[in-house]
Amino acid sequence: FLLNDTAPTEIYTEQIVGSVRCVQETGATLSFSPCGTKIAGAGIDDNHMVAVYDLKSGGALAAIDKGDTAVILDIRWTSDSQFITVGPKHFKVWTQDKKVLQAKKGKTKEGLVCCALNGSDICVGVGTGELQI
């Protein structure tokens, strides 16, 4: 990742200024926390491990071996301690409290392929091509 000393949205250099040692196989999806100090990732392993990393130290803050049996296609932070993950037959709200990750499963009838946030609104892309808020 390419960052300056302030926020991850201010990427403007090709110099690598840090790295994270992942505890899961290559990440399927990644997302910066709103404060810019953490990154959450979901793995492509069979259990789709979910982990949160500290960008300053490069180490894992919290991880859970079994994120879901279904692939996780997208991940987005809703606050500095909470994020959502989506995928086919998958919608979960995750809370990170120090070294602990807890998930609450949401209900979905359709396969979700992506998500975006606008304030407190969550928009999901559905496999049919629709966007649902």
C-alpha positions in Angstrom: 0.0 0.0 0.0 1.1 3.5 -0.6 0.5 6.1 2.1 1.7 9.4 3.3 1.7 10.3 7.1 -1.9 11.4 7.3 -4.9 9.6 5.6 -5.0 6.6 3.3 -7.1 8.6 0.9 -4.2 10.9 0.2 -2.2 8.4 -1.9 0.2 10.3 -4.2 3.5 8.5 -4.2 4.9 5.3 -5.5 7.1 4.8 -2.5 6.1 1.8 -0.3 6.0 3.1 3.3 4.8 0.0 5.1 3.6 -3.5 4.8 1.3 -5.8 6.7 2.1 -9.4 7.4 -1.2 -11.2 6.6 -2.3 -14.2 8.8 -4.5 -15.5 6.0 -3.9 -16.4 2.3 -3.8 -13.6 -0.1 -6.6 -11.2 0.6 -9.8 -11.4 -1.5 -10.8 -7.9 -0.4 -9.4 -5.1 1.8 -10.8 -1.9 3.4 -9.2 0.9 5.3 -10.9 2.0 8.6 -12.3 5.6 8.6 -9.5 6.7 11.0 -6.9 5.3 8.6 -5.0 3.3 11.2 -6.4 -0.2 10.4 -7.2 -2.4 7.5 -9.6 -5.3 7.4 -9.2 -8.2 5.0 -10.9 -11.4 4.0 -9.0 -14.4 2.8 -9.4 -16.7 -0.2 -8.9 -19.8 1.9 -11.7 -22.3 2.3 -12.9 -20.7 5.5 -12.5 -17.1 4.3 -10.6 -15.9 7.3 -11.3 -12.3 8.4 -8.6 -10.2 10.1 -8.0 -6.6 11.1 -4.4 -5.2 10.9 -2.7 -2.3 12.5 -1.1 -0.2 9.8 1.6 1.3 12.0 3.0 -2.0 13.4 2.0 -4.2 10.4 0.6 -6.8 12.8 -2.8 -8.5 13.2 -5.0 -6.8 15.8 -7.8 -9.5 15.6 -8.6 -12.5 13.4 -11.2 -15.2 13.1 -10.4 -18.5 11.3 -13.9 -19.0 9.9 -15.3 -15.9 8.3 -17.9 -17.9 6.3 -18.1 -20.9 4.1 -19.2 -18.7 1.2 -16.7 -16.4 -0.5 -16.5 -12.9 0.8 -16.5 -10.4 -2.1 -16.5 -7.0 -0.4 -15.8 -5.5 3.0 -16.5 -1.9 4.2 -16.0 -0.2 7.6 -19.1 1.5 9.0 -17.1 3.0 11.9 -13.7 2.6 13.5 -14.8 -0.6 15.3 -17.4 -2.1 12.9 -17.4 -3.3 9.3 -19.6 -5.3 7.0 -18.8 -8.2 4.6 -20.9 -9.4 1.7 -20.9 -12.2 -0.8 -23.1 -14.9 -2.3 -25.6 -15.8 0.4 -23.5 -13.7 2.8 -24.1 -10.5 4.8 -22.4 -10.0 8.2 -21.8 -7.1 10.5 -18.5 -7.4 12.4 -17.4 -5.7 15.6 -13.8 -5.5 16.6 -13.1 -5.0 20.3 -9.3 -5.1 20.9 -8.3 -8.7 19.9 -11.8 -10.0 19.5 -13.9 -10.1 16.3 -17.6 -10.9 16.5 -20.0 -11.3 13.7 -23.8 -11.0 13.4 -25.3 -12.6 10.4 -27.8 -10.6 8.4 -30.6 -12.0 6.2 -30.3 -11.9 2.4 -32.3 -13.8 -0.2 -30.0 -12.8 -3.1 -26.3 -13.0 -3.8 -24.5 -9.8 -2.9 -21.4 -8.8 -4.9 -20.4 -5.4 -3.5 -21.2 -2.8 -0.9 -20.8 0.9 -0.4 -21.7 3.4 2.3 -23.2 6.8 2.3 -23.4 8.0 5.9 -25.5 5.4 7.8 -27.0 4.0 4.5 -25.6 0.7 3.2 -25.9 0.1 -0.6 -25.4 -3.4 -1.8 -24.9 -4.7 -5.4 -27.1 -7.7 -6.1 -26.1 -10.5 -8.6 -29.1 -9.5 -10.7 -27.5 -6.1 -11.4 -29.7 -4.2 -9.0 -28.5 -1.8 -6.3 -30.4 -2.0 -3.0 -30.2 0.5 -0.1 
